[in-house]
């Protein structure tokens, strides 16, 4: 079962074209995920800083003023 060299070459070129498209898709997805991970990392760092600042404040002071009956 020896295939024609032109047929084999066409099959290999088709296979490489599909692999190139897959690699490009994966690269695009990884790049998008990298951006999302970077954004989430910055958000987590900001939240950690906010929690640290809130933990250092005295318990009586907060973001809201005390209710009027105090």
N, C-alpha and C positions, 0 to 999 in steps of 0.2 A: 504494500500500500504506500507507494512513494507518491507524494503529492507534487504537483507541478510547482517549480520554484517561484513562479509569479504568484500563484495562489498563496503559497506560504508567506511570501513577502507582503502581500496585501493583508493577510491575516495578522502578521506581526505589526504592520503599520497601524492597523485598526486598533489592535490591543494597546499599543503605545499611546495612541490618541486618547483612548478611554482612560488610561492611567494618568496621562497629563491632565485631563479634565478633573479627575478625582483628586489629584494632588493640588490643583488650583482651588477646588472647593474646600478641601481640608485646610489649606493655608488661610483662606478667607475666614473660615469658621474659627480657627485658632486665633487669628488676629482680632476678631470680634470678641471672643471670650477673654482674651488678654485685656482688652479695654474694659470689659465688664468687671473682671477681677480687680483691676487697678482702681476703678471707681469704688467698688465695694470695700477694698482695703482702706481707701481714704475715708470712707464713711465710718468704718469701724474705728479707725484711729481717732476721728473727731468725737465719736460717741464715748470712747474710753476716756478721752480728755475731759469731756463734759461730766462724766460720772466721777472722775477723780476730783474735779473742781467742786462738785456737789458734795462729795464725801468730806472735803476739807472745810466746808462752810459749817458754821454753827447750826444746830437743828432748828433754831427759832427763825432764822432767815431763810427765805425761799424765793422762788420766782413770783409768787403771788403775795399781795399784801394781806395782813391778817384781817379776818372778818370784822365788821363794825362793832360787834358786841364785846370785843376785847378791850 
